[in-house]
């Protein structure tokens, strides 16, 4: 007889929250502390923000018996990553007036504001609402921001997947009016009215849920790294439908082999008209069968591995009106963003602006402000933490080119730097074990010097760094992955596929910066002299037995090189 396991603390908090209200509104009025109540800090994630503190200041403030330097990180919901120039200007204003003066582009095609004091939370939310933006469900145990390939030079296809991203996000949003009541002052639901959550359920999902839409040959969204991936199948210039991928996810915990990253499984094909229904039914299967006892085991990837893929697919098909059909052929070529200018058949142009690790400040912010003031085109945030200035008419391109040059936004970068990503990590992320955003640029500079020695400066190699094993920068599908263990110390992973279809493998453990460079330099030398024509670095690492291929999440920790422990 099975013994029923107790629910996790978060399940209790959600159940008692009155559909995500908790005591957040009361906590905002308490001037004696910059923090919110512990239970409310779990609920605020559903409202799009996390409570944090400046960890650079923790020790000194502790010595002085002062409260931690509490602040908040707020994340926007921007399906498909698309905003207007006017919205961009509003975002910039809010960053300066209500946050720390910077804009952080994330791997989920959205903006994070950092360093927000408690008294600025409500004004920031209202400022976003004033330009038709919000933060609803940007965090928490819900479907998060839906991301989609950025390819405006294919306007018809781009419109189709961007529309699907918006429609999916709207369809899977929480129905509670808690966000509108707390942040906008909307009147509370009348006593006789009953709110419900017909898709997510009154205690929402067991854990976060992420959706990505890819448009081959571009896999800029890392579609296999998400709970649900939709891969557009194009025939005669139209999207016929989508291959459906389930069970991807990046997070794990050091020293706990029962946790692991996972590449999603392709389970079939659906017509474009059925994509939202397919997404809903996959979400509801996870809602009903996901682990609500152990949050480290609560993502969809573990639900699938526990029950088996065949049973999961059967459960989904049982709920669908139109069953899944066999998957169709497609091919990816890369995960990076297209560099420089691209043109559409209608004459409009699109410029990909490289934003190192997604952080916009200083001169870069001023330059983007000057471009946004022109009021032309759209701003599209990418899943690689860059920004595309899209739909620029021919008459406006010379002026924008001039501004890009004036503010240094068109500078050339190496193939490695262009394919680099980092999470925020220290000093604000409470989970960070090591630096990431503040450290990776300098490390890339050192690695560029090594690549230069072997004539590889322009080689397109993906490198990603995270300050902890939770995988926010998706390091486990990169050709070079660096995952923090302690300050200044990282695990080095190799062998991910350049096109994002394979996990990498642990190569060396507990390396500092010097050791990382020393480990990679001889591999760059081998790659320069022994690679096959067109062979990517990750594939080379597999072919030459530097690491063994990881064929499934369940064997991510298996077959490690001699002397390397998982």
N, C-alpha and C positions, 0 to 999 in steps of 0.2 A: 504493500500500500504506500503510495506517495505521501510524503509529509509536506504539508503546505508551508512554503517559506514566507517569512515576514516581508512585508513591503519595505522598500527603501524609505529613508527619511523624506526624500523629495516627493514621493507619492503621497505621504501624509500631508505635506505642506500644500501640494496642489489640491488635494481633496478638501482641505479646510479653507481654501483661499477665496471662496465666493467668486469663482471663475476669474482668478488672477488679480483680484483687488487687494486682498490681504489688508494690511494697515499702512500701505504705501503712502496714501494721501496724508494720514496723520504724521507719519515719519518725516515728511517734507517740511513740516512746521516746527520741528524740534531744533531750536537754534543752538542747543548746548553741545551738539556733536555734528561732525561732518559726515557721519555714517547713517545708514538705515538699519533697522532691526534685522537680525540674522535670517529669519524666515523670509522677510521681504526681499533680501538680496537674491534669493532664489527666484522669486516671482518677477523681479524687475527684468530678468533676462528675457521673459516673454514680451516685455515692453521695449526691448531692444538695447538694454544697457547692463553693464557690469559695474559693481563697486570695486575699486582698486585703491592702492596707495602707492606713494613714491618710495620704492624699496631702496633707492639711494639714500634716503633720509631716515630710514627706519631705526638704525642703530643710534644715531645721534639724538633723535627725538625720544627714543626709549631711555637713554641716559638722563635726559632732562624730564622724565616722567610726563611727557607730552603725548597726546593722542597721535596715532599715525596720521600722516599727511593724506587723508582720504580725498579721493576724487572719483570721477566716474568716466567710463568709456562708453560712448553712445554710438551705435551702429545703425545706419540707415537701411531701409528696405528699398532697393532699386532693381526690380526685375529686369534682367538683360543689361543692366548697367548704364542705361541711357538717361541723360538729363539735358535740358535746354541750357543755352548760355545764361538766361535769366536765373534759372535754378542754380547754376554753378556759382553765380555771383552771390546768391543768397547763402549757399553753403560756405563760401569764403568769408562772408560777413559774420556768420554764426561762429565759425572757427576762431576768428579774431576776437569777437566780443564775448563769447560764452565758453570758449575752450582755451587751449594752449597756443593758439595762433598757427597751428599746422593742420593740414588735411592728410589723412592716411588712406590711400587706396588699398583695398584688401584683395585677397585671392578669390573673393566672392563677388567681384564686380560692384563694390559699393564703397562707401566712405565711412571711416571711423573718426569720431572726434575724441580727443584725449584731454585729460586734465580739467574736466568740468566739475566745478564745485556744486554742492547740492542745491544751492539757491539759484543756480543757472539752468537746472534741468528743465523746469517747466517753460521758461522763456525760449530755450532752444527747441523744445518740442513744438511750441506754438509757432516759432519762426519757420520750421520745416513745413508745418501744416499750411502756412500762409502761401507757400509756393507748391502746394499739392504733393508734398513728400511726407513720409512718416518713418517710424522705426518699429512698427508692429511686427512681431514674430521674427525680428532679425536675429534673435538669440532664443534660447529655451528649447523645451521638448516639443517642438513643432517643426513644420516644414520651413526651412530657412530661405534666405534670398535665392530665387531661382536664377541661375546663370545660363548664358547662351553664347555661342560662338560670335565673335565680333568680325564681321566681313561686310562692311557697308558698300564695298566696291561690287558686291552682288546684291543690289538693293531689293530685288523681289524676294530672294531667299532670306535675306537678313530681316526683312519685314515680317516674313512668316514665322521665323523662329523667335523673334523678339515679341511678337504678338502672343505666341504660345507661352513664353515665359511670363508675361503679364497675366494671361488668363489662368495659368496654373497657380501662380502666386495668389491671385484673388480667390480662386476656387478653394484653396486649401488654407486660407487665413482663419484664425480663430474668430468665432462669431461674437464672443463677449464684447461688450462695449466698455470694458474696463479702461482701455487706453484713452478713449475719447472722454470719459468721465474725469479721470485723474489729471490728464494733461491739458485738455481743452475746456474743461468745465461743463461738459454736456450733462444735462439732467440725468439723474439715476433712473434706472428702469422702474416703472411704476409697480406698486405692490402686487397687482394682479397679473402682471406679465411674467412669463417664465422664459429665461434664456436657455439655450441648448447649444451643444456642440455636436451636430449630427455626424461629422466626419472624424474629428479629432477625439471626441469623447470628453467627458467632463473632467477627467484627469489627464487629458491630452496624451501625447505619445510617451512611450517608455524612455525615449532619448531623442536627441536631435535627429533631423531627417534632412538630407540635402539632395537637390535635383540639379542636373546639368543637361543642357541640350547642345549637341555637337553637330557641326555642318562639315562633313568630309570635303576635302582632305585635311581640314584643320581640326586638331584636337586641343585647341588652346584652353579648353575648360577641363581637361583631364577627365573625360566622361566616365572612365572605368573606376575612378576613385570616389564615386558618390553612391549613396543609397539607391538612387534611381538615375539612370542615364538614358537619354533618348538620342539616338543617332539618326539624323535625317537621311532618308534615302531619296535621292533626286533622280527623276527620269524626265527627259525632254524639258528640262528647265523648271520643273515643278516638284514640290515635295510630295511624293506619293504617300509617305508615312514614315514610321520610325522603328528602327530596331530598339528593343527594350533590354536594358542592362540593369541588373539588380545586385545589391550586396557589396558594393565597394565601400571603403572607409579606411582612413589613415591612422586613427589613433591606436596607441598601445601604451603599456606601462613597462618601464625598465625592470628586468628581473622577474617578470610574470609572463611566462611563455603561453599561458592561456589567453593572453591578449596579443593581438597581431593586426597589422594592416592587411587589407584584402582587396584584390582586384575583382570588379563585378563580373557576373556571369550573364551572357546574352541568352535570353529565354524566349525570344520570338520577335514578331513584327506586328505592328498595329497600324491601321490607316490613320491619317492625320486627324480625321474627325473623331477618332476614338481615343486619342492620346490622353485627354483629361480624365476620361473614365478609367483608363488603365492606371494612371497615376493614383487616382482616388482609391481604387481597389487594392493596390499594393500598400498604400498607406494604412488602410483599414486592417489588412492582414497583420501588418507590423503592430498596429494598435492593439489587436486582440491576442497576439501570440508573443510579442516581445517580452523580455525579462524585466519585470518591475521590482525585482528583489535586489539584484546586483547591477548597479549602473555601469560598471566596467564591462558588463556582458549584455548590455541592453540595446546596442545598435543592431540594425537589420542584418549585418553580416553574420552576427552570431546566431540570430534567429534562423537564418538559412542553413548555416552549418549544423546547428542542433537538430533541425527537423529533416534536413536533406533537401536538395534543390528540387527534386521531382515533386515532393509533397508540397513545397511552397508554391510551385507553378500551378499545381492542381487546385490549391486553395484560391489562388488569384483567378484562375479560369472559372471556377465555380461561381465567382461573384460578378464576372463580366457578362455583359449582354452579348458582345462580339468577342469570341475567343481569340487568343493570340495565334497568329499564323507563323510558319517557319521564317526565321531570320533571313535577310537578304544580304547580298555581297556588298562590301564597301571597302575603302582603304584610307588610312590616315598616313600623313607624311611627317607631321611635326606637332609639338605642343607649344611652341613659341609664337609670339606675335610677329606679324609681317612688319618689316622695317621700312621706315621712310614713307614716301608718298605712293599712293595707289590711285588709279583713276577708274571711274565708272563709265559705261557706255554713254550715259547722258551728259558727260563732260564735267561732272562734279568730281572733286578730289578729296582724299582722305589721308591724313597724316598721323602716323603712330608716333607719339611723343614718349620717349623712354623716361620713366620715372624710377630712379633707383630705389628698390624696396618699397615703392609706393608712397614715400614721404614727400609731401609738397610743402615747401616753406621758402621764405626769403625771396631770392631772385626768381625762382621758378614760379612761385605763387604770383608774384607781380607780373610776370610774363603772361601767365594764363588769364590773369585779370584783364590785361590789355586786350587779349584776344576775345575774351567773353564779352567785353564792352562793345565789340563790333556787332554782336547779336546775330552772327551768321552760323549756320550749320547746327551740329549737335556735338555734345561731349559724351563719349562712350568709354566707360571704365572697363578694362579687360581683366580676365582672370589671372593674368601675369603681372598685375599691379602697374600697368601702363595706362595711357590715356590716348584715345583716338579722337582727333578733331575731324568729324565726319561731315559729309555733304557740303563741302566748301565750293561755292560757285566760282567759275573761272575768273570773274572780275575781282573776287576777294582774295584769291590765292597769293598774288604778289605781296599784298599788305601783310598777310599772315606769315609768309616766308620771311619777310623783313623782321617781324616781331620775334619769330622763333630764333633767328640769328642774333638779334639784339640781346635777348635774354638767355642765350646759351642753351636753348631747348632743342637744338638740332645737332648737338655734338655727336660725332661718331663714337661708338663703343665697341669693344671686342665681342666676339661671338659668345664667350663665357659670361661676360657681364650682362649682355643682353638677355641671356637665358638664366639669370640668377634671380632667386626669390628668397625672402626671409620673412619670418613672423616678427611681431613687435618685440616679444620677450621682455627683458629688463629695460627700464626699471619698473614698468607698470603692471605687467602681467603677473598675477599671483601664482601661476603654475610654472613660471620660467625657472629653470635650473642654471642657465647660462645665457650669455649674450647671443643675439642673432642680428637684428636690424643694425645695431650700432657697430657690429664687428665684421659682418660679411664683406662690406665694400673694401676694407683694408686687406682682408684675406684674398679676395679676388685679385687685387692689385699684385700681390705676391705671386699668385698662381699665373697671372698674365705674364709676369717676367719669365716664369718657367716655360710657358707655352711659346713665348717669343724665341727662346733658345732653340726650339725644335721646329720653328716655322709654322706654328699652329695658332697664331693669334686670332685668325678669323674662323677657326673651327667652332661650329655650333654645338656646344656641349652644355647640357642642362646641369645646373648646380643649385641646390636648395638647402637652406639651413633653418633649423628650428631650435628654440631654447629649451625644449622639452620633447618628450616622445609623442605628444598628442597630435603632431603632424599638420598644423594649420597651413604650412607652406607646401604641403604635399611632398615631403622629401623622399618618401619611399617609392615613388615612381620616377624619380630623377636619375640621371646617369651618375651623378655624384650627389650623395645625400649626407648631410652633417647634422647630427642630432645631439643636443646638449645633455650632459650628464651631471656636471658640476661646473662652477665658474671656470671658464677657460678650457674646459675638457669636453671632447665630443667623440661620439662613435662615427665611424666613416663607413658609408654604404656605397656599393658600386653595382653596376650592371642593369639599372633600369633602362627601359627602351626609350629612345629619343621621341618616338611617337606616342608614348604614354600607355602602352598596352602590357607592360610587365613590371612586377615589383623588382626592386634591387635586393642585395644581400649584404649582410654585415661583413666587412673586409678587415677592419682594424678597430679595436676598442680603446677608449680612453686616450685620445691624442690631443696634445695642445697644438697651437698654430704651427710651430716649427715642425712638429711630427707630421701634421697633415701635409705640409709642403713636401717634406722628405718622402712621404709615402706616395704622393701623386707624381712627383717629378720623374722617377724612372718609368712609371706607367705611360706618361706623356711621351717619353723617348721611344718606348716600344710602339706606341700607337703611331707615331710619326713615321716610323720606318717599316712597320709590318702590317699596317691596316690594308684591307682590301679596298678597291675602288668604291667610293661612296659609303663605306662602312662607318657607322657612328660609334662613338666611344663606348657606349653601353654594350652594344652588340660585340665589339672587339673584346671587351672584358669577359664576356661569356665564351666566345669562340676560343680564346687563348687560355681558358681555365683560370683566369685571375680570380673569378668567383663562379659558382654554379648558378644556373638560372633558377629563380623562384617561380615555380609554375602555379602555385596556389597559396593563399594566405596561411593555410594550415601547415605548410612546410617552410614558412618564412624563417623560422628559427632552426631549420634542419640543414645538415650538410655544410656547416661552416668551415672555413679554412682551418688548417691545423693551428692550434694555439689560440684560437679565438672562441670565446664563450658567448653564448647568447645571453 
